[in-house]
Amino acid sequence: MKRQNLVAKAARNFKVTTDSNPRLPVAPNLLGQNFIVDQPNKKWAGDITYLYLNNCM
C-alpha cells in the first residue's frame, strides 16, 4: 500500500437517527384496503418497504 500511496479508510461508527416514541397514536387507516374509485387521482397509496440486497456493492 505504501508503494502505491494507498491509505486505509476507517469505517464510521453507527449513529441512530430514529427517535421512535411508541406512546404516540397510530394514524387512522382512511383507505381501509378499498382501492376502487370512480375517477383517477382520488386515492393514492405508497410503500416504504426497505429491501436488503446483499450483492448491491
N, C-alpha and C positions, 0 to 999 in steps of 0.2 A: 504494500500500500504506500510505503514511503517513497519508493522509486517512481510511482505513478502520481504522486502528490494527492492521494486519496485520504479523506478524513472520515472517520466513523461518525454517524449521527445518532445520538441517543434518542430513544423513544420517549415521548411525553407521558406524563402521568395522567391517568384517567380523571376527568373532572365531571362531577354530577351537575347536570344543568336543569333537571326536572324538579320542580317544587310541588309535589303532589300533596293535596290535602283531602283525604278520603271523607272528611266530615261535610264537604260541600255537597249540595244536592245534585243529582244526575239530571241532565237536560231531558225534557219530555220527548217521547217518540211521536212527533207530529205526523209522520208519514204512515206509520203503522203497517208497513210492508204492502201498502196499496199503491201500485205503480201505474194504475190505469188512469188515463187523462183524456179529456176531450179536445185539448189544444196543445200545441207544442209549447215548451218553456213554462209549464205550470208547476212541475215538480222537478227538483234537482236533488241528486244524491252524490256522495263522494265516498272514497275508501282511503283509509290511512294505514293500510296493511304494509308492514315492512317485511321484506324478504331478505334473508341472509343468504348470499351467494358465496360459496366457498372459493370458487375459482375466478372471482372478479379481478383480482390484482395479480 
